Amino acid sequence: MALDALLDAFERLPAFNRVVNTLPAPGARLELGGLPGSADAALVAALSRRLPTRFFVVAADGVAEAERWLADLETLVSGAPLALYPPREGFGEAEPHMEIAGERIETLERLTRGELRILLTTARALLEKTRMPRARSSWSSRRRCRHRRGSCASAIPGTAGAALVSSAGRPP
């Protein structure tokens, strides 16, 4: 459920129009601060609605804050695909839990296909190296899905109910 009336009111603010008029070119960044509560998420939601061809990245300080952004934006935005790219959780080079590894792979895959408008992540996740091509190819070759499409996650040990992994297990 998008809160269109709230976003309409936000877009009428003079400060919002100043932000829209001073947005940097794609690839550059703009840092804003001082917004209380979920006003930061309302700003990103209003910007994504006003600028439908732009891609937005929100780098939160930690996972809890990134999840708060996700919850807020899922409430505020309708039709703009968004995703959370989580960090590895301190496991170093080894992949974390299968659910997190699957979420990372799925998010990167959606990002490379151009399906996302808003990417939520943490500063730590942005700094981590990800071996996406090799990881995905070895994943696909080891985990052939012989189940109904969308149910592959339940066939992989340790991922019962983790639908986020299902697309990574589909054969090419």
C-alpha positions in Angstrom: 0.0 0.0 0.0 1.7 3.2 -1.1 1.0 6.3 0.8 0.4 8.6 -2.2 -1.0 11.5 -0.1 2.1 11.6 2.0 4.4 11.5 -1.0 2.3 14.2 -2.7 2.7 16.5 0.3 6.4 15.7 0.5 6.8 16.7 -3.2 5.1 20.1 -2.6 7.8 21.1 -0.1 10.2 23.8 -1.4 13.1 21.8 0.0 12.1 18.7 -2.1 12.2 20.8 -5.2 15.6 22.2 -4.3 16.9 18.6 -3.9 15.4 17.6 -7.3 16.9 20.6 -9.0 20.4 19.9 -7.5 20.6 16.2 -8.1 24.0 15.2 -9.4 24.5 13.5 -12.8 24.1 9.7 -12.8 27.1 8.0 -11.2 27.7 10.9 -8.8 26.4 11.1 -5.3 24.5 13.5 -3.1 24.6 13.2 0.7 21.7 14.5 2.7 21.2 14.4 6.5 19.1 15.8 9.3 15.8 14.1 8.4 13.9 12.8 11.4 12.4 9.3 11.6 11.3 7.8 8.3 11.5 11.2 6.4 14.6 9.9 4.7 12.7 7.0 3.2 9.9 9.3 2.2 12.4 11.5 0.4 13.8 8.5 -1.6 10.3 7.3 -2.3 9.2 10.7 -3.6 12.4 11.0 -5.7 11.9 7.6 -7.2 8.4 8.5 -8.1 9.3 11.9 -9.5 12.3 10.5 -11.4 11.2 7.1 -12.8 14.4 6.5 -14.9 16.9 7.1 -12.0 18.5 4.3 -9.9 19.0 5.0 -6.2 21.4 3.4 -3.8 21.0 3.7 0.0 24.0 2.8 2.0 23.0 2.3 5.6 25.3 2.0 8.6 24.2 -1.5 9.5 21.8 -4.3 8.7 19.1 -3.1 11.2 19.0 0.3 9.6 19.0 -1.2 6.1 16.0 -3.4 7.1 14.3 -0.4 8.5 14.7 1.3 5.1 13.4 -1.8 3.4 10.3 -1.8 5.6 9.6 1.9 5.2 10.1 1.9 1.4 7.9 -1.2 0.9 5.2 0.8 2.6 5.8 4.0 0.8 6.6 2.9 -2.8 4.4 1.1 -5.2 5.7 -0.3 -8.5 9.4 0.6 -7.9 11.3 -2.6 -7.5 13.7 -2.5 -4.6 16.0 -5.0 -2.9 18.3 -5.4 0.1 21.9 -6.5 -0.6 23.1 -7.8 2.8 26.6 -8.1 4.1 28.3 -11.5 4.6 28.0 -11.3 8.4 31.7 -11.5 9.4 32.4 -14.9 7.8 35.3 -13.6 5.8 35.8 -15.3 2.4 33.4 -18.1 3.2 29.9 -17.6 2.2 27.4 -17.0 5.1 24.2 -18.9 5.7 22.6 -20.2 2.5 19.7 -17.7 2.8 22.0 -14.7 2.9 24.2 -16.1 0.1 21.0 -16.7 -2.0 19.7 -13.2 -1.3 23.0 -11.7 -2.3 23.1 -13.7 -5.6 19.5 -12.9 -6.4 20.0 -9.2 -5.7 23.1 -9.1 -7.9 21.3 -10.9 -10.7 18.3 -8.5 -10.6 20.7 -5.6 -10.5 22.6 -6.8 -13.6 19.3 -7.4 -15.5 18.3 -3.8 -14.7 15.2 -4.8 -12.7 15.9 -2.7 -9.6 15.2 1.0 -9.0 16.3 1.2 -5.4 19.1 -0.8 -3.9 19.4 -0.9 -0.1 22.7 -2.1 1.4 25.3 -1.4 4.1 28.6 0.3 3.8 30.2 -3.1 4.8 28.4 -5.0 2.0 29.6 -2.4 -0.6 33.2 -3.0 0.5 33.1 -6.8 0.4 34.4 -8.6 -2.7 31.8 -10.9 -4.3 32.9 -13.6 -6.7 29.5 -13.5 -8.6 30.3 -15.2 -11.9 32.3 -18.1 -10.5 30.0 -18.5 -7.5 26.8 -18.5 -9.7 28.2 -20.9 -12.3 29.4 -23.4 -9.7 26.1 -23.0 -7.9 24.1 -23.8 -11.0 26.2 -26.8 -12.1 26.1 -28.4 -8.6 22.4 -27.7 -7.9 20.3 -28.8 -10.8 16.7 -28.3 -10.0 14.4 -31.2 -10.8 11.5 -29.7 -8.9 8.6 -27.6 -10.0 9.8 -24.1 -10.8 10.0 -22.0 -7.6 10.4 -24.9 -5.2 14.2 -25.5 -5.6 15.0 -23.8 -2.3 13.3 -26.6 -0.4 15.4 -29.2 -2.2 18.7 -27.7 -1.0 19.8 -28.8 2.5 19.5 -26.1 5.1 17.3 -23.8 3.1 13.8 -25.0 3.9 11.4 -22.2 3.1 14.1 -19.9 1.7 12.4 -18.9 -1.5 15.2 -16.3 -2.1 17.5 -19.1 -3.3 15.1 -20.6 -5.8 16.2 -18.7 -8.9 19.9 -19.4 -8.3 19.2 -23.1 -8.5 17.4 -23.1 -11.9 19.4 -24.7 -14.7 20.5 -22.3 -17.4 
